[in-house]
Amino acid sequence: DHGGSMGAHHNSGMGSMYEDSIRVPLVVAGPGIASGEVEPTPVSHFDLFQTFCEALELPPPEYKRGVSLLKFLRGEAGAGLPEFAISEFHGPGLPGSAFALRSGSYKYVACVGERPMLFDLAQDPLEMQDLALEPEASHILARLRRMLYRVCCPEAIDQRAKADQQALRARLAGSGR
C-alpha cells in the first residue's frame, strides 16, 4: 500500500485525485528486465493485466483495455509506453465520481458535476496551480478530455456506481447488518 495522501492537501485518506493519493510505485523484476532502472512515465492498472497475459503467453481478452508493458520492460526496439494512465474514485457519500488522466506532464481531473482541473506536474508537482481556466491551456484541456471520453463516459459510470452503492446499502439493510 502506498499510504494514501499522508496529510498532503490536508487529506489523510485515499480518494482524492492528487498524486499523493493516486500514485503507486510499480516494481517489476523478471527474465530480460534490467534491474535498477527507473521510468517516471505513469502506467495504469489496465496495463498490468495485458502485461501478465503476455508474460504468461496467454492471449489477452479483446474486451480488456490497456497495453502490455513487457516489450518496453525488456528494452525491445520500438516498444513504447501507453499514451495515458487513468485513475477513478467512486466513494460512497461523495457528490460525484472523480477521474484523473495523466499524459506526459499534464493531469486532467474530472469530478462529475464540477468543472475540470488541469495541472502541469513538471512545473507544479504539488498541484497548487489549476491551469483549466487559463485560455492558453484550452487545447490541452480539450485533448485530455477527449482521451478520457475515449475510455469512458464519467457521467454514466458515476450513475452506475451510485446505483451499485444504493443496491449494496439496501442488501445490507435487509440482512440486518
C-alpha positions as CSV (number, residue, x, y, z in Angstrom):
1,D,0.0,0.0,0.0
2,H,1.3,3.4,-0.8
3,G,-0.1,5.1,2.3
4,G,-2.8,7.3,0.9
5,S,-2.2,11.1,0.9
6,M,-0.1,11.1,4.1
7,G,-1.6,14.6,5.0
8,A,-0.9,16.3,1.7
9,H,-3.5,18.9,0.8
10,H,-4.9,18.3,4.3
11,N,-6.1,14.8,3.2
12,S,-5.2,11.8,5.3
13,G,-7.0,9.1,3.3
14,M,-7.3,7.9,-0.3
15,G,-9.9,9.1,-2.6
16,S,-8.6,12.4,-3.9
17,M,-7.1,12.8,-7.3
18,Y,-3.9,14.4,-6.1
19,E,-0.7,12.5,-6.9
20,D,-0.1,11.7,-3.2
21,S,-3.3,9.7,-3.2
22,I,-3.3,8.0,-6.7
23,R,0.4,7.5,-7.5
24,V,1.6,4.0,-6.6
25,P,5.1,2.7,-7.4
26,L,5.3,-0.3,-9.7
27,V,8.3,-2.6,-9.2
28,V,8.9,-5.2,-11.9
29,A,11.5,-8.0,-12.0
30,G,11.9,-11.0,-14.3
31,P,13.8,-12.5,-17.1
32,G,15.2,-9.9,-19.6
33,I,14.2,-7.0,-17.4
34,A,17.1,-4.8,-16.3
35,S,17.5,-4.1,-12.6
36,G,18.0,-0.6,-11.2
37,E,16.1,1.2,-13.9
38,V,13.6,4.0,-13.1
39,E,10.9,5.1,-15.5
40,P,8.8,8.1,-14.5
41,T,6.0,7.7,-17.1
42,P,2.8,6.6,-15.3
43,V,1.0,3.4,-16.3
44,S,-2.4,2.2,-15.3
45,H,-3.7,-1.0,-13.8
46,F,-5.3,-1.6,-17.2
47,D,-1.8,-2.2,-18.5
48,L,-0.9,-4.8,-15.8
49,F,-3.5,-7.4,-16.9
50,Q,-2.2,-7.2,-20.5
51,T,1.4,-7.4,-19.3
52,F,0.6,-10.5,-17.2
53,C,-1.2,-12.2,-20.2
54,E,1.9,-11.6,-22.5
55,A,4.3,-12.8,-19.8
56,L,2.3,-16.0,-19.4
57,E,1.9,-16.3,-23.2
58,L,-1.9,-16.2,-22.9
59,P,-4.0,-14.4,-25.4
60,P,-5.3,-11.1,-23.9
61,P,-9.1,-10.8,-23.9
62,E,-10.2,-8.3,-26.5
63,Y,-12.6,-6.6,-24.1
64,K,-9.8,-5.5,-21.7
65,R,-8.3,-2.1,-22.0
66,G,-4.6,-1.3,-21.7
67,V,-1.4,-2.4,-23.4
68,S,1.3,-4.8,-22.4
69,L,4.4,-3.2,-20.9
70,L,6.6,-6.4,-21.4
71,K,8.4,-5.3,-24.6
72,F,9.2,-1.9,-23.1
73,L,10.4,-3.5,-19.8
74,R,12.7,-5.8,-21.8
75,G,14.1,-2.9,-23.7
76,E,12.9,-4.2,-27.1
77,A,13.3,-1.7,-30.0
78,G,10.2,0.2,-30.9
79,A,8.4,-0.7,-27.7
80,G,6.7,2.3,-26.1
81,L,4.5,3.1,-23.1
82,P,0.8,3.9,-23.1
83,E,-0.3,7.4,-24.1
84,F,-2.0,7.9,-20.8
85,A,-2.8,6.5,-17.3
86,I,-6.2,6.8,-15.6
87,S,-7.5,6.7,-12.1
88,E,-11.0,6.8,-10.8
89,F,-12.8,7.0,-7.4
90,H,-16.4,6.4,-6.6
91,G,-16.6,6.9,-2.8
92,P,-20.0,6.4,-1.2
93,G,-21.5,9.6,0.0
94,L,-19.5,11.8,-2.4
95,P,-21.5,14.1,-4.7
96,G,-19.8,12.6,-7.8
97,S,-17.2,10.3,-9.1
98,A,-13.7,11.6,-9.7
99,F,-11.4,10.7,-12.7
100,A,-7.8,11.7,-13.3
101,L,-6.0,11.2,-16.6
102,R,-2.2,11.6,-16.8
103,S,-0.5,12.2,-20.2
104,G,3.1,13.4,-20.3
105,S,3.4,16.1,-17.6
106,Y,-0.3,17.0,-17.7
107,K,-3.0,15.8,-15.4
108,Y,-6.7,16.3,-16.2
109,V,-9.1,15.9,-13.3
110,A,-12.8,15.5,-13.9
111,C,-15.2,15.3,-11.0
112,V,-18.8,14.7,-12.1
113,G,-20.9,17.8,-11.5
114,E,-17.8,20.1,-11.2
115,R,-15.6,22.0,-13.6
116,P,-12.5,20.1,-14.7
117,M,-9.0,20.9,-13.4
118,L,-5.6,20.8,-15.2
119,F,-2.2,20.6,-13.7
120,D,1.3,20.6,-15.3
121,L,3.2,18.3,-12.9
122,A,6.6,19.2,-14.4
123,Q,6.1,22.9,-13.4
124,D,3.8,22.3,-10.4
125,P,4.5,18.9,-8.7
126,L,2.4,19.9,-5.7
127,E,-0.7,20.6,-7.8
128,M,-1.3,24.1,-6.5
129,Q,-1.9,25.9,-9.8
130,D,-5.0,24.8,-11.7
131,L,-4.5,25.7,-15.4
132,A,-8.0,24.9,-16.5
133,L,-9.2,28.5,-16.6
134,E,-6.1,29.7,-18.5
135,P,-7.1,30.5,-22.1
136,E,-3.7,29.1,-23.5
137,A,-4.4,25.8,-21.8
138,S,-7.8,25.2,-23.6
139,H,-6.3,23.0,-26.3
140,I,-4.5,20.8,-23.7
141,L,-7.7,20.5,-21.7
142,A,-9.7,19.5,-24.7
143,R,-7.2,16.9,-25.8
144,L,-7.1,15.3,-22.4
145,R,-10.9,15.3,-22.1
146,R,-11.1,13.5,-25.5
147,M,-8.7,10.9,-24.2
148,L,-10.8,10.3,-21.1
149,Y,-14.0,10.0,-23.1
150,R,-12.4,7.5,-25.4
151,V,-12.1,5.3,-22.3
152,C,-15.4,6.0,-20.6
153,C,-18.2,8.4,-20.0
154,P,-17.7,9.7,-16.5
155,E,-21.4,10.7,-16.0
156,A,-22.6,7.2,-17.0
157,I,-20.1,5.5,-14.7
158,D,-21.0,7.8,-11.9
159,Q,-24.7,6.9,-12.3
160,R,-23.8,3.2,-12.3
161,A,-21.6,3.5,-9.2
162,K,-24.3,5.3,-7.3
163,A,-26.9,2.7,-8.3
164,D,-24.5,-0.1,-7.2
165,Q,-23.9,1.6,-3.9
166,Q,-27.6,2.1,-3.3
167,A,-28.2,-1.6,-4.0
168,L,-25.5,-2.6,-1.6
169,R,-26.9,-0.4,1.1
170,A,-30.4,-2.0,0.5
171,R,-28.9,-5.5,0.7
172,L,-27.0,-4.7,3.9
173,A,-30.1,-3.1,5.5
174,G,-32.2,-6.2,4.5
175,S,-29.6,-8.6,6.0
176,G,-29.8,-7.0,9.5
177,R,-26.2,-5.9,9.4
